[in-house]
Amino acid sequence: MLEHLVQFTAWPILTGLLVGYVANRIMSGEGKGCCLNLFIGIVGSYAGAFIGSLLDVHLIGAGYVKNFIFCVLGSVVVMWIWKKLVD
């Protein structure tokens, strides 16, 4: 039971950190910190899933690489919108 709880909470957090870091490096060339990377990664993952549904790309069961690419794409879009709103 404990290993399922760890898998359910640890992997999305680690994936969100990694996706947010990659998106920050693509958009600005530097990381912004763990909290912002996590936020951007999680929100961007949902945005990537939404973009995938708009393009009629099935991401469920598609594999890690395809999901990771769409999560990074969604995070880059979220970062672009963030920069447009803040600047």
C-alpha positions in Angstrom: 0.0 0.0 0.0 2.8 2.4 0.9 4.6 1.8 -2.4 1.4 2.8 -4.3 1.1 6.0 -2.3 4.7 6.9 -3.0 4.3 6.1 -6.7 1.1 8.2 -6.9 2.7 11.2 -5.3 6.4 11.1 -6.1 6.3 10.5 -9.9 4.0 13.4 -10.7 6.0 15.8 -8.6 9.3 14.6 -10.1 7.9 14.7 -13.6 6.4 18.2 -13.0 9.8 19.5 -11.8 11.6 18.0 -14.8 9.0 19.3 -17.3 9.0 22.7 -15.7 12.8 22.9 -15.7 13.0 21.9 -19.4 10.3 24.5 -20.3 12.2 27.2 -18.4 15.4 26.3 -20.1 13.7 26.5 -23.5 12.0 29.8 -22.9 14.5 31.7 -20.8 17.7 29.7 -20.8 17.7 29.3 -17.0 15.8 27.6 -14.3 13.5 29.6 -12.1 13.5 27.5 -8.9 11.9 24.3 -7.7 8.5 25.8 -6.8 8.0 27.7 -10.1 9.3 24.7 -12.1 6.8 22.4 -10.3 3.9 24.8 -10.9 4.8 25.4 -14.5 5.3 21.6 -15.0 2.0 20.6 -13.5 -0.1 23.3 -15.2 1.8 22.7 -18.4 1.1 19.0 -18.3 -2.6 19.7 -18.2 -2.2 22.2 -21.0 -0.3 19.7 -23.0 -3.1 17.1 -22.5 -5.6 19.8 -23.7 -3.5 20.6 -26.7 -3.3 16.8 -27.5 -7.0 16.5 -27.3 -7.5 19.5 -29.6 -5.1 17.9 -32.1 -6.9 14.5 -31.7 -3.8 12.9 -30.4 -4.4 10.0 -28.0 -2.0 10.3 -25.1 -3.4 7.7 -22.8 -1.2 4.6 -23.2 0.9 6.4 -25.8 4.2 6.0 -23.9 6.4 8.2 -21.8 8.2 10.0 -24.6 5.1 11.2 -26.4 3.5 12.3 -23.1 6.7 14.1 -22.1 6.8 16.0 -25.4 3.2 17.2 -25.0 3.8 18.1 -21.4 6.9 20.2 -22.3 4.9 21.7 -25.2 2.1 22.7 -22.8 4.6 24.1 -20.3 6.2 26.2 -23.0 2.8 27.6 -24.0 2.0 28.3 -20.3 5.4 30.1 -20.0 4.7 32.1 -23.1 1.3 33.2 -21.8 2.9 34.0 -18.4 5.5 36.2 -20.0 2.9 38.0 -22.1 0.7 38.7 -19.0 3.6 39.8 -16.7 5.6 41.9 -19.2 
